Amino acid sequence: MEGDGKTVLLITGNAGKYREAARIAEGYGIGVKMLDYPKIEIQSNSNEHVSMVAALLAYSHLGAPLVVEDSGIFINALNGFPGVLAHFIKGGIGIEGVLKLMEGKKDRSAFFKAAVSYVDNDAVKCFTGICRGSISHKEIGEPEESLPFDSVFMPEGSKVTFAEMGVDEKSRYSHRAEAFKKLFAYLKEDRS
């Protein structure tokens, strides 16, 4: 943790991820500071591996305790595609391309998975969260540019997509919220 022991540095340029993490951190008495620092993403089929390597590399350059989050969306009818490649697929075939691949598929089930890695002088920890749900037949809601799959993902127990939810409602379901809650509980307990 940074300076006063009550703030954690989140390496991201994604304002949506930052807002979600900061809102959750408040409940643990922890602050979050966003640093738009280059996140080096290795090629891997594991969110945990991607986030841990990125966190270790950032820590080796910055020398400050920090957090890196990596998420993916895994669609069962597409054998887990796009998975950890969701960010790259967004810039390739896009959401429209993924929906086209889903045409005629009866199984619309999918899950989001987040891996949040924390590194400091004493520890390297990874916390995960999973949110199960389904893929809608079309984009619904206004997703943040950096969270495009939110417009096609409806979590179990909800009739709306992530893109239609506010931050507090989304945090009740979110894979990222689950992982960050585990991290902040660890930091609060470990640093108390």
C-alpha positions in Angstrom: 0.0 0.0 0.0 1.0 3.5 -0.7 2.1 6.2 1.8 -0.5 6.2 4.5 -1.2 2.5 4.2 -4.8 3.1 3.2 -4.4 3.6 -0.6 -3.7 1.1 -3.3 -2.3 1.9 -6.8 -4.4 0.4 -9.6 -2.6 0.1 -12.9 -5.2 0.8 -15.6 -6.3 3.3 -18.2 -9.8 2.0 -17.9 -12.0 4.5 -16.1 -14.8 1.9 -15.7 -12.6 -0.6 -13.9 -11.2 2.2 -11.7 -14.7 3.5 -10.7 -15.8 -0.1 -9.9 -12.7 -0.8 -7.8 -12.8 2.6 -6.0 -16.5 2.2 -5.0 -15.9 -1.2 -3.5 -12.7 -0.1 -1.7 -14.6 2.6 0.1 -16.5 -0.1 2.0 -13.2 -1.4 3.3 -11.8 2.0 4.2 -9.2 1.8 1.4 -8.6 4.4 -1.3 -7.7 3.6 -4.9 -5.4 5.7 -7.0 -5.5 5.1 -10.8 -2.3 5.1 -12.8 -2.5 4.9 -16.5 0.8 3.0 -16.9 1.5 0.6 -19.8 0.2 -2.9 -19.0 2.3 -5.5 -20.7 -0.1 -8.4 -21.6 1.5 -11.7 -22.3 -0.2 -14.3 -24.5 -1.8 -16.8 -22.2 -5.1 -18.6 -21.8 -5.1 -17.7 -18.0 -6.4 -14.4 -16.6 -4.4 -15.1 -13.5 -1.2 -15.6 -15.4 -1.8 -12.4 -17.5 -2.5 -10.2 -14.5 0.3 -11.6 -12.3 3.0 -11.1 -15.0 1.7 -7.6 -15.8 1.7 -6.7 -12.0 5.2 -8.1 -11.5 6.6 -6.2 -14.6 4.9 -3.0 -13.5 6.2 -3.4 -9.9 9.8 -4.0 -11.2 9.7 -0.7 -13.0 7.7 1.4 -10.4 8.9 -0.2 -7.2 5.6 0.6 -5.5 2.9 -1.7 -4.2 0.2 -2.0 -7.0 -2.7 -3.9 -8.4 -3.4 -5.1 -12.0 -6.7 -6.6 -13.1 -7.4 -8.7 -16.2 -10.8 -10.0 -17.3 -12.2 -12.2 -20.0 -15.6 -13.4 -21.2 -15.9 -17.1 -21.9 -18.9 -18.2 -24.1 -19.7 -21.9 -23.7 -21.2 -22.3 -27.2 -17.9 -20.9 -28.7 -15.7 -23.2 -26.6 -14.7 -20.4 -24.3 -14.0 -17.8 -27.0 -13.1 -15.0 -26.7 -11.8 -15.7 -23.2 -8.7 -13.7 -22.2 -8.6 -12.3 -25.8 -11.8 -10.2 -25.2 -9.9 -6.9 -25.4 -8.3 -7.9 -28.7 -11.5 -9.3 -30.2 -13.2 -6.0 -29.4 -10.7 -4.4 -31.8 -11.0 -7.2 -34.4 -14.4 -8.7 -35.1 -16.0 -6.6 -32.4 -19.2 -7.3 -30.5 -21.1 -7.6 -33.8 -18.8 -10.4 -34.9 -19.2 -12.3 -31.7 -23.0 -12.0 -31.9 -22.8 -13.2 -35.5 -20.9 -16.3 -34.3 -23.7 -16.9 -31.8 -26.4 -16.9 -34.4 -28.5 -20.1 -34.2 -26.8 -21.2 -30.9 -29.3 -22.3 -28.3 -26.8 -22.3 -25.5 -26.3 -18.6 -24.7 -24.5 -19.3 -21.4 -21.2 -17.5 -20.6 -19.2 -16.3 -17.7 -16.9 -13.3 -17.0 -13.8 -14.0 -15.0 -11.5 -11.5 -13.4 -8.1 -11.9 -11.9 -6.8 -9.1 -9.6 -3.1 -9.4 -8.8 -1.4 -7.5 -6.0 2.3 -7.1 -5.6 4.3 -5.4 -2.8 7.7 -6.1 -1.1 6.3 -9.0 0.9 3.7 -10.7 -1.4 2.4 -11.6 -4.8 -1.3 -12.5 -4.5 -4.0 -13.1 -7.0 -7.7 -13.0 -6.3 -10.4 -14.2 -8.8 -14.0 -13.6 -9.4 -16.5 -15.2 -11.7 -20.0 -14.0 -12.8 -22.1 -16.5 -14.7 -24.9 -15.4 -17.1 -25.9 -15.4 -20.7 -25.3 -13.6 -24.0 -28.1 -11.5 -25.3 -29.2 -11.6 -28.9 -28.3 -8.0 -29.5 -26.4 -5.1 -27.7 -28.5 -3.6 -25.0 -27.6 -0.5 -23.0 -24.7 2.0 -23.4 -21.5 0.3 -22.4 -18.4 2.3 -21.6 -16.1 2.2 -24.5 -13.6 0.2 -22.5 -16.2 -2.4 -21.3 -18.0 -3.3 -24.6 -19.0 -6.9 -23.7 -21.2 -5.4 -20.9 -23.8 -4.6 -23.5 -24.4 -8.3 -24.4 -23.9 -10.0 -21.0 -26.8 -10.6 -18.6 -25.7 -12.0 -15.2 -27.7 -14.8 -13.6 -30.6 -13.4 -11.5 -30.9 -10.2 -13.7 -33.0 -9.3 -16.7 -30.7 -6.5 -17.8 -27.2 -6.4 -19.2 -24.2 -5.0 -17.2 -24.4 -1.9 -19.6 -27.9 -1.1 -18.3 -26.7 -1.2 -14.6 -25.3 1.5 -12.4 -22.0 0.9 -10.6 -23.7 -0.2 -7.3 -26.1 -2.6 -9.0 -23.3 -4.1 -11.2 -21.1 -4.6 -8.1 -23.7 -7.0 -6.7 -23.1 -9.4 -9.6 -19.7 -8.5 -11.1 -16.7 -10.8 -11.5 -14.4 -7.8 -11.0 -16.3 -6.8 -7.8 -15.9 -10.3 -6.4 -12.2 -10.3 -7.0 -11.7 -6.8 -5.7 -13.7 -7.6 -2.5 -11.3 -10.5 -1.9 -8.3 -8.2 -2.4 -9.6 -5.4 -0.2 -10.5 -7.9 2.6 -7.0 -9.3 2.4 -5.4 -5.8 2.5 -7.6 -4.7 5.4 -6.8 -7.8 7.4 -3.1 -8.0 6.5 -2.5 -4.3 7.1 -4.6 -3.8 10.2 
